[in-house]
Amino acid sequence: MSYQQFGISPQLVERVKHKMKNPATKERIKALVDGLTKSDLQDRSKVRRLVKSAAGILNERLTGVQEEQIVHFVIAQKIDPRNTFHLIKLWGMFR
């Protein structure tokens, strides 16, 4: 399922992808998501906190609607960060 079906703008995704090419930013985001579990990514409050933190690191101002769309997307994907197939699927979605 595409992120666009959740109302997430392709322009936002492209800006984030560009910012993630900066090694320092990438390392800060990696540190933020290090140790996450599947249950963490199914907890709405934890996901919302992660989205806000990541937006701060990336210097992206998200509206309440954008934030909710991203939270809904993450929860709907049922991501297991320990499952390589899930990670490959996500990588393919944002190539």
C-alpha positions as CSV (number, residue, x, y, z in Angstrom):
1,M,0.0,0.0,0.0
2,S,1.4,3.4,-1.0
3,Y,2.1,6.2,1.4
4,Q,0.1,8.4,-1.1
5,Q,-3.1,6.5,-0.2
6,F,-2.7,7.8,3.3
7,G,-2.6,11.4,2.1
8,I,1.2,11.8,2.6
9,S,2.6,14.2,0.0
10,P,5.2,13.0,-2.4
11,Q,6.9,16.4,-2.0
12,L,7.3,15.8,1.7
13,V,8.8,12.4,1.1
14,E,11.3,13.8,-1.4
15,R,12.4,16.5,1.0
16,V,12.9,13.9,3.8
17,K,14.8,11.6,1.4
18,H,17.1,14.5,0.4
19,K,17.7,15.5,4.0
20,M,18.5,11.9,5.0
21,K,21.4,11.9,2.6
22,N,23.2,14.1,5.2
23,P,25.3,11.6,7.2
24,A,24.9,13.5,10.5
25,T,21.1,13.7,10.1
26,K,21.0,10.0,9.1
27,E,22.9,9.0,12.3
28,R,20.6,11.1,14.5
29,I,17.5,9.3,12.9
30,K,19.2,5.9,13.3
31,A,19.8,6.6,17.0
32,L,16.2,7.6,17.4
33,V,14.8,4.4,15.9
34,D,17.5,2.1,17.3
35,G,16.0,-0.7,19.5
36,L,12.4,-0.2,18.3
37,T,10.1,-3.2,18.4
38,K,7.0,-4.2,16.5
39,S,4.9,-3.4,19.5
40,D,6.5,0.1,19.8
41,L,5.4,0.7,16.2
42,Q,1.8,-0.3,16.9
43,D,1.5,2.1,19.9
44,R,-0.1,5.3,18.7
45,S,1.5,7.5,21.3
46,K,5.0,6.2,20.8
47,V,4.7,6.5,17.0
48,R,3.4,10.1,17.4
49,R,6.4,10.9,19.7
50,L,8.8,9.4,17.1
51,V,7.2,11.3,14.2
52,K,7.5,14.6,16.2
53,S,11.1,13.8,17.1
54,A,12.1,12.9,13.6
55,A,10.4,16.0,12.2
56,G,12.5,18.1,14.6
57,I,15.7,16.4,13.6
58,L,14.8,16.9,9.9
59,N,13.7,20.5,10.6
60,E,10.3,19.7,9.0
61,R,7.2,21.5,10.2
62,L,4.3,19.1,10.1
63,T,0.7,20.1,10.4
64,G,-1.5,18.1,12.8
65,V,-3.1,16.5,9.8
66,Q,0.2,15.5,8.2
67,E,1.4,14.1,11.6
68,E,-1.8,12.0,11.9
69,Q,-1.5,10.7,8.4
70,I,2.1,9.6,9.0
71,V,1.1,7.9,12.4
72,H,-1.8,6.2,10.7
73,F,0.5,5.0,7.8
74,V,3.1,3.6,10.2
75,I,0.5,1.7,12.3
76,A,-1.2,0.4,9.2
77,Q,2.0,-1.1,7.8
78,K,2.4,-3.4,10.9
79,I,6.2,-3.0,10.6
80,D,8.4,-5.4,12.4
81,P,11.9,-3.8,12.4
82,R,13.5,-7.2,13.1
83,N,11.9,-8.7,9.9
84,T,14.1,-8.2,6.8
85,F,11.2,-8.7,4.5
86,H,9.3,-5.8,6.1
87,L,12.3,-3.5,5.8
88,I,12.8,-4.4,2.1
89,K,9.1,-3.7,1.5
90,L,9.4,-0.3,3.0
91,W,12.6,0.5,1.2
92,G,10.9,-0.4,-2.1
93,M,8.0,1.9,-1.2
94,F,10.3,4.9,-0.8
95,R,12.9,4.3,-3.5
